[in-house]
Amino acid sequence: MVTGLCWLLIAATASAAIADVAAGREAFEKGDYQRAVLEWQNAADRGDGEAQFGMGSLYEIGAGELKQDYKRADYWYRKAAEQGNTEAQYRLALIWGAGGDGFPPDLIEAYKWAALAADSKGVWGSVAADLRTQLDRVISPRERDQGKERATAWKEARRPKEEAVATIAAPPTAAMPPAAGPSPPSTSSPSAAVTKSTGGCPGWPFPTLPCTEQFPALPGAQSRPTPPAANAPAASQAVAAAPAASQPVAPARAPAAAKAPLEELNQALKQIDCASLNARVTEGSAMISGTVPNIDQRAKVEQVAARLFPDGRPEINLEIVPPPLCQVLAELHGMRLAGLVTETGLTARLTNGGTRLRQGELIELAVQAPAHAVQLRIDYFSLDGQVLHLAPSSELPAAPLAAGTSSVFGRYGRGRDWIAGGAPFGTELISVIATPSALSLGVPRPPVEKALDYLRDLKRALGRGNSGSGTSNALALLLVHTSAR
């Protein structure tokens, strides 16, 4: 009975922490920083890593009227980093690289945290690796070795805790302040009283992007100077202008977005998992179109759009395409972003005038070529992660199209027609790629194969075809909605 009561207490405590974290996130998104502090403080004291990261962010940027305090940001980021939060490790590298009031920069400590974060996969591991590379250019080999030693010591010190967590189920306890350094902020402290502000980090906690994509200017970087942006933090500008042996500079102001809202929006949209998204301005109004994997990701798009365009929310036209098809769309979108294909001049549509296909129906596809002669690749991507190669195929070895002309594909008779298949039903995809000459993917393709394997080889072939070519490749995508008879 006692054991049962203990587990009930643990479950109740965990549920309360989750509720506080969610409430803090909701308050932050609404700009109610006072409520965010109160909610996150409670959860952070109980050991919740997300709330600890949230508290660190509030103090790093000085949200609302909350005083910017790198010492307190360091305290909470360390707590989150102890729980494996790579973004917290990255932000620790940034604040130690820049320094602030009463918080002198320490490039060895910055290197330590950049090295730790760079060990992880994902966006934060990638940007941390870039920061570590920049630090490599401005610190001495001895300082680099010291940074690596600190990183190794941190991991060794953390290992017993990880082993203990793996073997012992203990209820979360309140976070204890470090032996030296600042105490965690109190909810009753005057500095914790904040009001709504337009400052701070646009887009936090989603999308997961740094406040500014510019790394802090580092002391000793005069050999590779980087002019500060017009709206870069004041402290970063001061560090950039100071000599290598400069003393700590004034604290940075709340970071500001380094890009125009539309450019920042497009950058943010790239971070949404399994999505194909694009933002543009038409007749003075911003529009977002594309696909997302679920309603949660759609809500995130709406959130970041509202934050970056507070005076006029962009028109949002999104279609939900679940995995694994969303992975296909994300891969094709990545090829567009890489410049391997464009969406200019090539069009594709069903001759039935819609986007719906029933099982057993004929698939007739009308394709119009761009302003130059092309060879077509036509593929059908299904919901089960497979791709059916419609052209070229054994029935249709080549699909040429003269410049600016149209042709209809799919009706060939004698059992060779393109026919809509069976379950699973839902949203599927037809892709048409037009290239100046036929692509070689290295080996003959089976009629049906795994979509991601094919896209990997297709990307390589497009890259080879682009080298030295004066005519671009074109891509047209058509989402079709399949159902039973």
C-alpha positions in Angstrom: 0.0 0.0 0.0 2.8 2.4 0.8 4.5 1.6 -2.5 1.3 2.4 -4.3 0.9 5.7 -2.5 4.5 6.6 -3.4 3.9 6.0 -7.1 0.6 8.0 -6.9 2.6 10.9 -5.5 5.2 10.6 -8.2 2.6 10.6 -10.9 0.8 13.6 -9.4 4.0 15.5 -9.2 4.9 14.7 -12.8 1.4 15.7 -14.0 1.7 19.0 -12.2 5.1 19.7 -13.8 3.7 18.9 -17.3 0.8 21.2 -16.7 3.1 24.0 -15.5 5.3 23.6 -18.6 2.4 23.7 -21.0 0.9 26.7 -19.2 4.3 28.5 -19.3 4.7 27.8 -23.0 1.2 29.1 -23.7 1.8 32.3 -21.7 5.1 32.9 -23.5 3.5 32.5 -26.9 0.9 35.1 -25.9 3.6 37.5 -24.6 2.5 37.1 -21.0 6.0 36.8 -19.6 5.0 37.3 -16.0 2.8 34.2 -16.2 5.5 32.3 -18.1 8.0 33.0 -15.2 5.5 31.8 -12.6 4.6 28.6 -14.4 8.1 27.7 -15.6 9.6 28.5 -12.2 7.4 25.9 -10.5 8.2 23.2 -13.1 11.9 24.1 -13.2 12.2 23.8 -9.4 10.8 20.3 -9.8 13.4 19.4 -12.3 11.6 19.7 -15.6 14.2 20.2 -18.4 12.0 22.2 -20.8 11.0 24.6 -18.0 14.6 25.0 -17.0 15.5 25.9 -20.6 12.6 28.3 -20.7 13.8 30.1 -17.6 17.3 30.3 -19.1 15.9 31.9 -22.2 13.9 34.4 -20.3 17.0 35.6 -18.4 19.2 35.5 -21.5 17.0 37.9 -23.5 15.6 39.9 -20.7 12.0 39.2 -21.7 9.6 42.0 -21.0 10.8 43.9 -17.9 12.8 41.0 -16.7 16.4 42.1 -16.2 18.8 40.4 -18.6 21.0 38.3 -16.4 23.6 35.9 -18.0 24.5 34.5 -14.6 20.9 33.3 -14.1 20.6 32.2 -17.7 23.8 30.2 -17.2 22.4 28.6 -14.1 19.2 27.4 -15.7 20.8 26.4 -19.1 23.2 24.2 -17.1 20.3 22.5 -15.5 18.7 21.8 -18.9 22.0 20.7 -20.3 22.4 18.2 -17.5 19.2 16.6 -18.9 20.6 16.4 -22.4 19.2 19.5 -23.9 21.4 20.3 -26.9 20.0 23.7 -27.5 20.8 24.7 -23.9 24.4 23.6 -24.5 24.5 25.7 -27.7 23.2 28.8 -25.9 25.7 28.3 -23.1 28.4 28.4 -25.8 26.9 31.7 -27.1 26.7 33.5 -23.8 30.1 32.5 -22.7 31.5 33.5 -26.1 29.9 37.0 -25.9 30.0 37.7 -22.2 28.1 40.5 -20.4 27.8 42.6 -17.3 29.5 40.8 -14.5 29.9 37.8 -16.8 33.3 38.0 -18.5 33.6 36.0 -21.8 35.5 32.7 -21.5 36.3 31.2 -24.9 37.5 28.0 -23.3 34.1 27.5 -21.6 32.4 28.5 -24.9 34.4 25.9 -26.7 33.5 23.3 -24.1 29.8 23.8 -24.6 30.1 24.1 -28.4 32.0 20.8 -28.5 29.4 19.1 -26.3 26.5 20.3 -28.4 28.2 19.4 -31.6 28.3 15.7 -30.5 24.5 15.6 -31.0 22.5 15.2 -34.2 19.9 17.7 -35.5 19.8 21.4 -36.1 21.5 22.4 -32.8 24.3 19.9 -33.2 24.9 21.4 -36.7 24.9 25.0 -35.7 27.1 24.1 -32.7 29.6 22.5 -35.0 29.7 25.7 -37.0 30.3 27.7 -33.8 33.1 25.4 -32.8 34.7 25.9 -36.2 34.6 29.6 -35.7 36.1 29.3 -32.2 38.9 27.1 -33.7 40.0 30.1 -35.7 40.4 32.5 -32.8 41.7 30.4 -29.9 45.1 28.8 -29.4 45.7 25.1 -29.6 46.3 25.1 -25.8 42.9 26.8 -25.2 41.2 24.3 -27.5 42.7 21.4 -25.6 41.5 22.9 -22.3 38.0 23.2 -23.8 38.0 19.6 -24.8 39.3 18.6 -21.4 36.4 20.5 -19.8 33.9 18.8 -22.1 35.3 15.4 -21.3 35.2 16.1 -17.5 31.6 17.3 -17.8 30.6 14.1 -19.6 32.5 11.9 -17.0 30.9 13.7 -14.1 27.4 13.3 -15.7 27.8 9.6 -16.4 27.2 8.3 -12.8 23.9 10.4 -12.8 22.8 8.8 -16.1 23.6 5.3 -14.7 21.7 6.1 -11.5 18.7 7.3 -13.5 18.7 4.2 -15.5 18.5 1.9 -12.4 16.6 3.9 -9.8 13.1 5.4 -10.2 13.0 8.4 -7.9 10.6 11.2 -7.7 11.8 14.6 -9.1 13.2 16.9 -6.4 13.5 20.7 -6.3 16.6 22.0 -8.0 19.3 23.0 -5.5 21.4 26.1 -6.2 25.1 25.6 -7.0 27.7 25.9 -4.3 28.9 29.2 -5.9 27.2 31.6 -8.2 23.7 33.0 -8.5 20.7 31.5 -6.8 17.7 30.5 -8.9 15.2 33.3 -9.3 12.3 33.4 -6.9 8.8 33.9 -8.1 8.4 36.5 -5.4 11.5 38.5 -6.4 10.8 42.0 -7.8 12.9 41.1 -10.8 10.5 38.3 -11.7 7.7 40.7 -12.2 7.5 41.1 -16.0 5.0 42.6 -18.4 4.2 41.9 -22.1 6.9 43.2 -24.4 7.6 43.2 -28.1 11.2 42.5 -27.4 12.9 39.2 -26.9 13.4 36.2 -29.2 10.9 36.1 -32.1 9.6 32.6 -32.6 10.7 31.1 -29.3 10.0 28.4 -28.2 9.0 27.5 -31.8 10.5 27.4 -34.2 13.7 26.1 -32.7 16.0 28.7 -34.1 18.6 31.0 -32.4 17.4 34.5 -31.7 19.8 35.7 -34.3 21.7 33.5 -36.8 24.8 35.6 -36.3 27.2 34.2 -33.8 28.6 36.6 -31.3 31.7 38.4 -32.4 34.7 36.8 -30.6 37.7 38.5 -29.1 40.8 37.9 -31.2 38.9 37.5 -34.4 40.4 40.5 -36.1 42.1 38.3 -38.8 38.6 37.3 -40.0 36.4 40.4 -39.2 32.7 40.1 -39.5 30.9 43.5 -39.8 28.1 43.6 -37.2 24.6 43.9 -38.6 22.7 47.1 -38.2 20.4 45.5 -35.6 23.0 43.3 -34.0 23.2 43.3 -30.2 25.2 46.3 -28.9 27.6 44.0 -26.9 28.4 42.0 -30.0 29.3 45.2 -31.9 31.5 46.4 -29.0 33.3 43.1 -28.9 33.9 43.1 -32.7 35.4 46.6 -32.5 37.6 45.9 -29.4 41.2 44.6 -29.5 42.0 41.0 -28.7 42.9 41.8 -25.1 39.7 43.8 -24.4 38.0 43.6 -21.1 34.4 42.4 -20.7 31.9 44.6 -22.4 28.5 45.8 -21.6 25.7 43.2 -21.7 23.9 42.5 -24.9 20.5 44.0 -25.3 17.6 41.7 -26.1 18.4 40.0 -29.4 16.6 41.2 -32.5 15.7 39.4 -35.7 18.5 39.8 -38.2 16.4 39.3 -41.2 13.3 40.7 -42.8 10.1 39.0 -41.6 9.5 37.1 -44.8 13.0 35.8 -45.0 12.9 34.9 -41.3 9.6 33.1 -41.9 11.0 31.0 -44.7 14.0 30.1 -42.6 11.7 29.1 -39.7 9.5 27.0 -42.0 12.6 24.9 -42.9 12.8 23.7 -39.4 9.3 22.0 -39.4 9.8 18.3 -39.6 8.5 16.4 -42.6 7.0 19.4 -44.3 7.2 21.1 -47.7 6.5 24.8 -47.2 7.0 28.1 -48.9 6.2 31.7 -47.9 5.9 34.5 -50.5 4.4 38.0 -50.9 1.7 38.5 -53.4 0.1 42.0 -53.9 1.5 43.1 -50.6 0.2 40.2 -48.5 2.2 37.2 -47.3 1.1 33.7 -48.2 2.2 30.3 -46.9 1.5 27.2 -48.9 2.6 23.6 -48.9 2.1 20.4 -46.8 2.6 19.4 -43.2 2.4 16.0 -41.5 -0.3 16.7 -39.0 -2.5 19.4 -37.3 0.1 20.1 -34.7 2.6 21.1 -37.3 0.0 23.3 -39.0 -0.6 25.0 -35.6 3.1 25.7 -35.4 3.1 27.3 -38.8 0.2 29.5 -37.8 2.0 30.4 -34.5 5.2 31.6 -36.1 3.3 33.4 -38.9 1.3 35.3 -36.3 4.5 36.2 -34.4 6.4 37.5 -37.4 3.4 39.3 -39.0 1.5 40.6 -36.0 -0.3 43.3 -38.0 -1.6 41.1 -40.8 -1.5 37.3 -40.5 -0.4 35.6 -43.8 -2.9 33.6 -45.8 -2.2 29.9 -45.0 -3.0 27.2 -47.5 -1.7 23.9 -46.2 -2.6 20.3 -46.8 -1.9 17.6 -44.3 0.1 14.7 -45.7 1.0 12.1 -43.2 4.3 10.1 -43.2 5.9 8.5 -45.1 4.6 10.7 -48.0 5.5 13.9 -46.2 9.1 12.6 -46.2 9.0 12.4 -50.0 7.7 15.9 -50.3 10.3 17.2 -47.8 13.1 15.5 -50.0 11.7 17.0 -53.2 11.4 20.4 -51.5 15.0 20.1 -50.4 16.0 19.6 -54.1 14.2 22.9 -54.9 16.0 24.7 -52.1 19.3 23.3 -53.3 18.7 24.6 -56.8 18.6 21.2 -58.4 15.1 21.8 -59.8 12.8 24.8 -60.3 9.0 25.1 -60.6 9.1 27.3 -63.6 7.4 26.4 -66.9 6.4 22.8 -66.3 2.8 22.0 -65.4 1.0 18.7 -64.7 -2.7 18.0 -64.2 -5.3 15.2 -64.4 -7.4 15.3 -67.4 -10.5 14.6 -65.3 -10.2 18.2 -64.1 -9.8 17.4 -60.4 -7.4 15.7 -58.0 -9.5 12.6 -57.0 -8.9 9.0 -58.2 -10.9 6.0 -57.4 -9.5 2.5 -57.4 -9.4 1.1 -60.9 -9.8 4.5 -62.6 -7.6 5.5 -65.5 -4.8 8.0 -64.6 -4.5 10.4 -67.5 -1.9 13.1 -66.9 -1.6 16.2 -69.1 1.9 17.7 -69.0 3.1 20.9 -70.6 6.8 21.4 -71.2 8.8 24.5 -70.3 10.3 26.7 -73.0 12.9 24.1 -74.0 12.8 20.5 -75.1 12.9 18.0 -72.2 12.9 14.4 -71.2 10.3 13.5 -68.5 10.5 11.3 -65.4 7.0 10.6 -64.1 6.6 8.8 -60.7 3.7 7.9 -58.5 4.5 8.0 -54.7 2.1 6.0 -52.6 1.2 6.2 -48.9 3.1 3.0 -48.1 6.5 4.5 -48.8 6.8 3.0 -52.3 7.3 4.7 -55.7 5.9 3.3 -59.0 7.9 4.5 -62.0 5.4 5.4 -64.7 8.0 6.8 -67.1 10.5 5.8 -68.2 9.4 2.2 -67.8 9.4 -1.0 -69.7 6.1 0.1 -71.3 7.3 3.6 -71.9 11.1 3.7 -72.3 11.2 7.4 -73.0 8.9 10.4 -72.5 10.3 13.3 -74.6 8.4 16.6 -74.9 9.2 19.4 -77.3 9.6 23.0 -76.1 6.4 24.5 -75.0 4.2 21.6 -76.1 1.7 19.5 -74.2 1.0 15.8 -74.2 -1.3 13.4 -72.3 0.2 10.3 -70.7 -1.5 7.2 -69.3 -3.7 5.7 -72.0 -1.8 3.0 -74.0 -4.3 0.1 -74.3 -3.5 -3.6 -74.3 -3.0 -3.7 -70.6 -0.5 -0.9 -70.5 -2.8 1.9 -69.2 -2.0 3.7 -65.9 -4.6 2.5 -63.4 -5.2 3.8 -59.9 -4.4 1.1 -57.4 -5.8 -0.1 -54.1 -5.4 0.5 -50.4 -4.0 2.3 -48.5 -6.1 5.2 -49.7 -5.5 8.9 -49.0 -3.4 11.7 -50.3 -0.7 10.4 -52.7 1.7 12.1 -55.1 2.5 12.3 -58.8 5.8 14.0 -59.6 7.1 15.1 -63.0 10.7 16.0 -63.5 11.8 17.6 -66.8 15.5 17.6 -67.7 17.3 18.7 -70.9 18.5 15.2 -71.4 17.6 11.8 -70.0 18.9 11.2 -66.5 21.1 8.2 -65.7 20.5 6.9 -62.2 23.4 4.5 -62.5 21.5 1.2 -62.5 18.2 0.1 -64.0 15.3 0.8 -61.6 12.8 -1.9 -60.6 9.2 -0.9 -61.5 8.4 -0.4 -57.8 10.9 0.4 -55.1 11.4 2.3 -51.8 10.7 6.0 -52.3 13.6 7.3 -50.2 16.1 5.0 -51.9 15.0 6.3 -55.3 15.1 10.0 -54.2 18.6 9.6 -52.9 19.8 8.4 -56.3 17.6 10.9 -58.1 19.2 13.8 -56.2 22.7 12.6 -57.1 21.7 12.3 -60.8 20.2 15.8 -60.8 23.4 17.2 -59.2 25.5 15.6 -61.9 23.2 16.8 -64.7 23.3 20.4 -63.3 27.1 20.7 -63.7 27.8 22.8 -66.8 24.2 22.8 -67.9 22.8 26.1 -69.1 19.2 24.9 -68.9 17.6 24.2 -65.6 15.6 21.1 -64.5 12.0 21.6 -63.7 9.6 19.9 -61.2 5.8 19.7 -61.1 4.0 18.0 -58.2 0.4 16.9 -58.1 -1.3 15.7 -54.9 -4.1 13.2 -55.7 -6.7 11.9 -53.3 -7.4 8.2 -53.7 -10.3 6.2 -52.5 -12.0 2.8 -53.0 -14.5 2.3 -55.8 
